[in-house]
């Protein structure tokens, strides 16, 4: 399968680079209880999802959101680390709102 071209925020286009995803996951999961095998498998899942898309160009934001989706279920601390950089929180209130959303979702999952 052919991987789509990634369209960056500034409009530049570049070939998909699996290592960028893996490095982003590794950085977010640094000193967290997430194995290298899990990070490789997660990168594989994202790459497969990309291959399944009909589009030949994909916005980098799609990849960022997909990484956050995977991290949310892998490790919440890693998720917050990645989200804080990816979403470019401007202040502590934005950061706290993100944490409140995670806590609310976690509480909801515990009840079911």
VMD Tcl script that draws the C-alpha trace (Angstrom):
set ca {
  {0.00 0.00 0.00}
  {1.07 3.54 -0.72}
  {1.13 5.95 2.19}
  {-0.40 9.39 1.78}
  {1.62 12.58 1.73}
  {1.45 14.55 4.98}
  {0.28 18.17 4.69}
  {1.85 20.29 7.43}
  {0.14 23.26 9.14}
  {2.04 25.71 6.94}
  {0.98 23.90 3.75}
  {4.26 22.10 3.10}
  {3.96 18.51 1.96}
  {6.31 15.74 3.00}
  {6.36 11.97 2.76}
  {4.95 10.04 5.70}
  {7.72 9.23 8.18}
  {6.97 6.39 10.56}
  {9.93 7.35 12.74}
  {8.38 10.75 13.54}
  {5.36 8.98 15.05}
  {7.52 6.51 16.94}
  {9.76 9.29 18.31}
  {6.72 11.29 19.42}
  {5.34 8.25 21.24}
  {8.72 7.48 22.81}
  {9.13 11.05 24.05}
  {5.63 11.10 25.55}
  {6.15 7.71 27.21}
  {9.64 8.42 28.54}
  {10.00 6.91 32.06}
  {6.46 5.53 31.85}
  {5.52 1.82 32.08}
  {4.96 1.43 28.32}
  {7.06 -1.14 26.49}
  {8.97 -0.55 23.28}
  {6.91 -3.35 21.72}
  {3.71 -1.48 22.59}
  {5.06 1.71 21.03}
  {6.05 -0.19 17.86}
  {2.61 -1.82 17.69}
  {0.89 1.54 18.20}
  {2.99 3.06 15.40}
  {1.99 0.10 13.19}
  {-1.70 0.71 13.97}
  {-1.45 4.37 13.03}
  {0.40 3.50 9.82}
  {-2.27 0.92 8.91}
  {-5.03 3.44 9.62}
  {-3.27 5.87 7.27}
  {-3.00 3.24 4.54}
  {-6.74 2.55 4.84}
  {-7.63 6.18 4.13}
  {-8.81 6.90 0.59}
  {-7.04 10.28 0.52}
  {-3.55 10.61 -0.93}
  {-2.88 13.67 1.21}
  {-3.56 13.78 4.92}
  {-3.25 16.75 7.29}
  {-0.62 16.37 10.00}
  {-3.39 17.23 12.48}
  {-5.05 13.87 11.68}
  {-1.86 12.10 12.74}
  {-1.55 14.19 15.91}
  {-5.13 13.45 16.91}
  {-4.64 9.74 16.20}
  {-1.51 9.69 18.40}
  {-3.43 11.36 21.22}
  {-6.28 8.88 20.84}
  {-3.85 5.95 21.17}
  {-1.94 7.53 24.08}
  {-5.16 8.24 25.96}
  {-5.77 4.50 26.28}
  {-2.08 3.56 26.75}
  {-0.97 5.94 29.48}
  {-2.76 9.06 30.68}
  {0.43 10.82 31.79}
  {1.99 10.22 28.37}
  {-1.23 11.48 26.78}
  {-1.09 14.74 28.77}
  {2.59 15.19 27.91}
  {1.93 14.80 24.21}
  {-1.26 16.90 24.28}
  {0.47 19.74 26.11}
  {3.04 20.04 23.32}
  {0.72 19.20 20.42}
  {-2.10 21.49 21.50}
  {0.33 24.25 22.54}
  {-1.50 25.12 25.74}
  {-1.20 28.86 26.28}
  {-1.66 28.82 30.03}
  {-2.35 26.64 33.04}
  {-6.12 27.02 32.61}
  {-6.04 25.30 29.21}
  {-3.90 22.56 30.72}
  {-6.25 22.16 33.71}
  {-9.27 21.98 31.40}
  {-7.63 19.11 29.53}
  {-6.90 17.32 32.82}
  {-10.48 17.88 33.99}
  {-11.74 16.26 30.79}
  {-9.53 13.22 31.39}
  {-10.68 12.93 35.01}
  {-14.33 13.21 34.00}
  {-13.91 10.52 31.34}
  {-12.03 8.25 33.78}
  {-14.76 8.64 36.40}
  {-17.41 7.82 33.79}
  {-15.56 4.66 32.75}
  {-15.26 3.49 36.38}
  {-19.02 3.69 36.81}
  {-19.81 1.44 33.85}
}
mol new
graphics top color blue
foreach p $ca { graphics top sphere $p radius 0.5 }
foreach p [lrange $ca 0 end-1] q [lrange $ca 1 end] { graphics top cylinder $p $q radius 0.2 }
display resetview
